[in-house]
Amino acid sequence: MIKSVIFDLDNTLLDFMKMKSVSINAAVEAMINMGMDIDKEKSVNEIFTIYDTKGYEHQEVFNEFIINKIGIINYKYLAAAIVEYKKAKEISLNLYPDVIPTLNKLLSMNLNLGIVSDAPSREAWMRLYTLDLHSFFDEVVTFNDTGFYKPAKEPFIKISEKLNANLEECIMIGDWPERDIKGAGQLGMKTAFAKYGSTEDIIDSGADFDLDSLSEVVDIINQINK
């Protein structure tokens, strides 16, 4: 019996990588327009490399990029990058098309909804409020709430406790097999792989279910609960 539905946030409810790509491109264009002598495509790749190394919530990425390129911080370039990044982020931060209808349907089924995210609390909540998602979820657990990243057990145990649900009564939906699916599965949760949000070609997610769209989870839960 499924009583609680738990979601990852980035690339599960919202298209995080599209937002990141659009925002980084805008930041690089801004630095070039301010006179920085850099190649756009190469610079975008270098910034993604920094994110891949330091994490996608790394706040000093443009500082590091500028120092790597010219040896010192140039605040004209830095300001241009940060401002245009934020402008582009606001415009390009979008939900997947079926998110709102699916969440409304799940609520109508008297299910509790929660989020487990590896993002810091501030960034996770800012994205939720920007997209007007905050009212859908009974509980939200971020990295700051446990100090552990998925697939550690702590975030999944924390959210199940907050939702007052047994682990086997929860289904976890996420785009990252090594973190979302593995972490939840080891505790006996049902798991659904958000195939539509994955940036990699995953052949075997290890999940109980693979989703081509989020809306498919409604029928899955109905089948389980019968």
Contacts in CASP RR format, 6 or more apart in sequence:
PFRMAT RR
TARGET T0000
AUTHOR 0000-0000-0000
METHOD contacts of the structure
MODEL  1
MIKSVIFDLDNTLLDFMKMKSVSINAAVEAMINMGMDIDKEKSVNEIFTI
YDTKGYEHQEVFNEFIINKIGIINYKYLAAAIVEYKKAKEISLNLYPDVI
PTLNKLLSMNLNLGIVSDAPSREAWMRLYTLDLHSFFDEVVTFNDTGFYK
PAKEPFIKISEKLNANLEECIMIGDWPERDIKGAGQLGMKTAFAKYGSTE
DIIDSGADFDLDSLSEVVDIINQINK
1 169 0 8 1.000
1 224 0 8 1.000
1 225 0 8 1.000
2 111 0 8 1.000
2 169 0 8 1.000
2 170 0 8 1.000
2 171 0 8 1.000
2 190 0 8 1.000
2 221 0 8 1.000
2 224 0 8 1.000
2 225 0 8 1.000
3 111 0 8 1.000
3 112 0 8 1.000
3 163 0 8 1.000
3 165 0 8 1.000
3 169 0 8 1.000
3 170 0 8 1.000
4 111 0 8 1.000
4 112 0 8 1.000
4 113 0 8 1.000
4 114 0 8 1.000
4 160 0 8 1.000
4 163 0 8 1.000
4 165 0 8 1.000
4 169 0 8 1.000
4 170 0 8 1.000
4 171 0 8 1.000
5 106 0 8 1.000
5 111 0 8 1.000
5 112 0 8 1.000
5 113 0 8 1.000
5 114 0 8 1.000
5 170 0 8 1.000
5 171 0 8 1.000
5 173 0 8 1.000
5 217 0 8 1.000
5 221 0 8 1.000
6 113 0 8 1.000
6 114 0 8 1.000
6 115 0 8 1.000
6 116 0 8 1.000
6 156 0 8 1.000
6 159 0 8 1.000
6 160 0 8 1.000
6 163 0 8 1.000
6 170 0 8 1.000
6 171 0 8 1.000
6 172 0 8 1.000
6 173 0 8 1.000
6 184 0 8 1.000
6 189 0 8 1.000
7 13 0 8 1.000
7 113 0 8 1.000
7 114 0 8 1.000
7 115 0 8 1.000
7 116 0 8 1.000
7 172 0 8 1.000
7 173 0 8 1.000
7 174 0 8 1.000
8 115 0 8 1.000
8 116 0 8 1.000
8 117 0 8 1.000
8 172 0 8 1.000
8 173 0 8 1.000
8 174 0 8 1.000
8 175 0 8 1.000
8 176 0 8 1.000
8 180 0 8 1.000
8 194 0 8 1.000
9 16 0 8 1.000
9 115 0 8 1.000
9 117 0 8 1.000
9 119 0 8 1.000
9 124 0 8 1.000
9 127 0 8 1.000
9 128 0 8 1.000
10 16 0 8 1.000
10 56 0 8 1.000
10 117 0 8 1.000
10 119 0 8 1.000
10 127 0 8 1.000
10 175 0 8 1.000
11 17 0 8 1.000
11 174 0 8 1.000
11 175 0 8 1.000
11 176 0 8 1.000
11 194 0 8 1.000
11 197 0 8 1.000
11 198 0 8 1.000
11 199 0 8 1.000
12 173 0 8 1.000
12 174 0 8 1.000
12 175 0 8 1.000
12 180 0 8 1.000
12 194 0 8 1.000
12 197 0 8 1.000
12 214 0 8 1.000
13 95 0 8 1.000
13 96 0 8 1.000
13 99 0 8 1.000
13 131 0 8 1.000
13 133 0 8 1.000
13 214 0 8 1.000
14 93 0 8 1.000
14 94 0 8 1.000
14 95 0 8 1.000
14 96 0 8 1.000
14 99 0 8 1.000
14 127 0 8 1.000
14 131 0 8 1.000
15 94 0 8 1.000
15 95 0 8 1.000
15 96 0 8 1.000
15 197 0 8 1.000
16 56 0 8 1.000
17 199 0 8 1.000
18 92 0 8 1.000
18 94 0 8 1.000
19 89 0 8 1.000
19 92 0 8 1.000
19 93 0 8 1.000
19 94 0 8 1.000
20 51 0 8 1.000
20 56 0 8 1.000
21 44 0 8 1.000
22 88 0 8 1.000
22 89 0 8 1.000
22 91 0 8 1.000
22 92 0 8 1.000
23 85 0 8 1.000
23 86 0 8 1.000
23 88 0 8 1.000
23 89 0 8 1.000
23 92 0 8 1.000
24 44 0 8 1.000
24 47 0 8 1.000
24 48 0 8 1.000
24 85 0 8 1.000
25 40 0 8 1.000
25 44 0 8 1.000
25 88 0 8 1.000
26 84 0 8 1.000
26 85 0 8 1.000
26 87 0 8 1.000
26 88 0 8 1.000
27 47 0 8 1.000
27 62 0 8 1.000
27 80 0 8 1.000
27 81 0 8 1.000
27 82 0 8 1.000
27 84 0 8 1.000
27 85 0 8 1.000
27 88 0 8 1.000
28 38 0 8 1.000
28 40 0 8 1.000
28 43 0 8 1.000
28 44 0 8 1.000
28 47 0 8 1.000
28 81 0 8 1.000
29 40 0 8 1.000
29 84 0 8 1.000
30 80 0 8 1.000
30 81 0 8 1.000
30 83 0 8 1.000
30 84 0 8 1.000
30 85 0 8 1.000
31 38 0 8 1.000
31 43 0 8 1.000
31 66 0 8 1.000
31 77 0 8 1.000
31 80 0 8 1.000
31 81 0 8 1.000
32 38 0 8 1.000
32 40 0 8 1.000
33 80 0 8 1.000
34 76 0 8 1.000
34 77 0 8 1.000
34 80 0 8 1.000
35 77 0 8 1.000
36 66 0 8 1.000
36 69 0 8 1.000
36 70 0 8 1.000
36 74 0 8 1.000
36 77 0 8 1.000
38 69 0 8 1.000
43 65 0 8 1.000
43 69 0 8 1.000
46 65 0 8 1.000
46 68 0 8 1.000
47 61 0 8 1.000
47 62 0 8 1.000
47 65 0 8 1.000
50 58 0 8 1.000
50 61 0 8 1.000
50 64 0 8 1.000
50 65 0 8 1.000
51 58 0 8 1.000
51 61 0 8 1.000
54 61 0 8 1.000
54 64 0 8 1.000
57 119 0 8 1.000
57 120 0 8 1.000
57 123 0 8 1.000
62 77 0 8 1.000
62 78 0 8 1.000
62 81 0 8 1.000
62 82 0 8 1.000
62 85 0 8 1.000
63 73 0 8 1.000
63 78 0 8 1.000
65 81 0 8 1.000
66 72 0 8 1.000
66 73 0 8 1.000
66 74 0 8 1.000
66 77 0 8 1.000
66 78 0 8 1.000
66 81 0 8 1.000
67 73 0 8 1.000
90 130 0 8 1.000
93 127 0 8 1.000
93 130 0 8 1.000
93 131 0 8 1.000
94 131 0 8 1.000
95 131 0 8 1.000
95 133 0 8 1.000
96 196 0 8 1.000
96 197 0 8 1.000
96 213 0 8 1.000
96 214 0 8 1.000
98 213 0 8 1.000
98 214 0 8 1.000
98 215 0 8 1.000
99 133 0 8 1.000
99 214 0 8 1.000
101 215 0 8 1.000
102 214 0 8 1.000
102 215 0 8 1.000
102 217 0 8 1.000
102 218 0 8 1.000
103 113 0 8 1.000
103 133 0 8 1.000
103 136 0 8 1.000
105 215 0 8 1.000
105 218 0 8 1.000
106 113 0 8 1.000
106 217 0 8 1.000
106 218 0 8 1.000
106 221 0 8 1.000
107 113 0 8 1.000
107 136 0 8 1.000
109 218 0 8 1.000
109 221 0 8 1.000
109 222 0 8 1.000
111 221 0 8 1.000
112 138 0 8 1.000
112 139 0 8 1.000
112 163 0 8 1.000
112 164 0 8 1.000
112 165 0 8 1.000
113 136 0 8 1.000
113 137 0 8 1.000
113 138 0 8 1.000
114 137 0 8 1.000
114 138 0 8 1.000
114 139 0 8 1.000
114 140 0 8 1.000
114 141 0 8 1.000
114 159 0 8 1.000
114 162 0 8 1.000
114 163 0 8 1.000
115 124 0 8 1.000
115 128 0 8 1.000
115 137 0 8 1.000
115 139 0 8 1.000
115 140 0 8 1.000
115 141 0 8 1.000
115 159 0 8 1.000
116 141 0 8 1.000
116 150 0 8 1.000
116 155 0 8 1.000
116 156 0 8 1.000
116 158 0 8 1.000
116 159 0 8 1.000
116 172 0 8 1.000
116 180 0 8 1.000
117 124 0 8 1.000
117 140 0 8 1.000
117 141 0 8 1.000
117 142 0 8 1.000
117 143 0 8 1.000
118 142 0 8 1.000
118 143 0 8 1.000
118 149 0 8 1.000
118 150 0 8 1.000
118 155 0 8 1.000
118 179 0 8 1.000
119 127 0 8 1.000
119 142 0 8 1.000
119 143 0 8 1.000
120 142 0 8 1.000
120 143 0 8 1.000
120 144 0 8 1.000
121 142 0 8 1.000
121 143 0 8 1.000
121 144 0 8 1.000
121 145 0 8 1.000
124 140 0 8 1.000
124 142 0 8 1.000
125 134 0 8 1.000
125 140 0 8 1.000
125 142 0 8 1.000
127 133 0 8 1.000
128 134 0 8 1.000
128 137 0 8 1.000
128 140 0 8 1.000
138 162 0 8 1.000
138 163 0 8 1.000
139 159 0 8 1.000
139 162 0 8 1.000
139 163 0 8 1.000
141 155 0 8 1.000
141 158 0 8 1.000
141 159 0 8 1.000
141 162 0 8 1.000
143 149 0 8 1.000
143 155 0 8 1.000
145 155 0 8 1.000
145 158 0 8 1.000
146 152 0 8 1.000
146 154 0 8 1.000
146 155 0 8 1.000
146 158 0 8 1.000
147 154 0 8 1.000
148 154 0 8 1.000
148 155 0 8 1.000
149 155 0 8 1.000
149 179 0 8 1.000
150 156 0 8 1.000
150 176 0 8 1.000
150 179 0 8 1.000
150 180 0 8 1.000
150 183 0 8 1.000
151 178 0 8 1.000
151 179 0 8 1.000
151 180 0 8 1.000
151 182 0 8 1.000
151 183 0 8 1.000
151 186 0 8 1.000
152 183 0 8 1.000
153 183 0 8 1.000
153 186 0 8 1.000
153 187 0 8 1.000
156 167 0 8 1.000
156 170 0 8 1.000
156 172 0 8 1.000
156 183 0 8 1.000
156 184 0 8 1.000
156 187 0 8 1.000
156 189 0 8 1.000
157 167 0 8 1.000
157 187 0 8 1.000
159 170 0 8 1.000
160 166 0 8 1.000
160 167 0 8 1.000
160 170 0 8 1.000
160 189 0 8 1.000
163 170 0 8 1.000
167 187 0 8 1.000
167 188 0 8 1.000
167 189 0 8 1.000
168 188 0 8 1.000
168 189 0 8 1.000
168 190 0 8 1.000
170 184 0 8 1.000
170 189 0 8 1.000
170 190 0 8 1.000
171 189 0 8 1.000
171 190 0 8 1.000
171 191 0 8 1.000
171 192 0 8 1.000
171 217 0 8 1.000
171 220 0 8 1.000
171 221 0 8 1.000
171 224 0 8 1.000
172 180 0 8 1.000
172 181 0 8 1.000
172 183 0 8 1.000
172 184 0 8 1.000
172 185 0 8 1.000
172 189 0 8 1.000
172 190 0 8 1.000
172 191 0 8 1.000
172 192 0 8 1.000
173 180 0 8 1.000
173 191 0 8 1.000
173 192 0 8 1.000
173 194 0 8 1.000
173 211 0 8 1.000
173 214 0 8 1.000
173 217 0 8 1.000
174 180 0 8 1.000
174 181 0 8 1.000
174 192 0 8 1.000
174 193 0 8 1.000
174 194 0 8 1.000
175 193 0 8 1.000
175 194 0 8 1.000
175 195 0 8 1.000
175 197 0 8 1.000
175 198 0 8 1.000
175 199 0 8 1.000
176 198 0 8 1.000
177 193 0 8 1.000
177 202 0 8 1.000
177 205 0 8 1.000
177 206 0 8 1.000
177 207 0 8 1.000
180 191 0 8 1.000
180 193 0 8 1.000
181 191 0 8 1.000
181 193 0 8 1.000
181 205 0 8 1.000
181 206 0 8 1.000
181 207 0 8 1.000
182 206 0 8 1.000
184 190 0 8 1.000
184 191 0 8 1.000
185 191 0 8 1.000
190 208 0 8 1.000
190 209 0 8 1.000
190 224 0 8 1.000
191 206 0 8 1.000
191 207 0 8 1.000
191 208 0 8 1.000
191 209 0 8 1.000
192 207 0 8 1.000
192 208 0 8 1.000
192 209 0 8 1.000
192 210 0 8 1.000
192 211 0 8 1.000
192 217 0 8 1.000
192 220 0 8 1.000
193 202 0 8 1.000
193 205 0 8 1.000
193 206 0 8 1.000
193 207 0 8 1.000
193 209 0 8 1.000
193 210 0 8 1.000
193 211 0 8 1.000
194 211 0 8 1.000
194 214 0 8 1.000
195 202 0 8 1.000
195 205 0 8 1.000
195 210 0 8 1.000
195 211 0 8 1.000
195 212 0 8 1.000
196 211 0 8 1.000
196 212 0 8 1.000
196 213 0 8 1.000
196 214 0 8 1.000
209 216 0 8 1.000
209 217 0 8 1.000
209 220 0 8 1.000
211 217 0 8 1.000
END
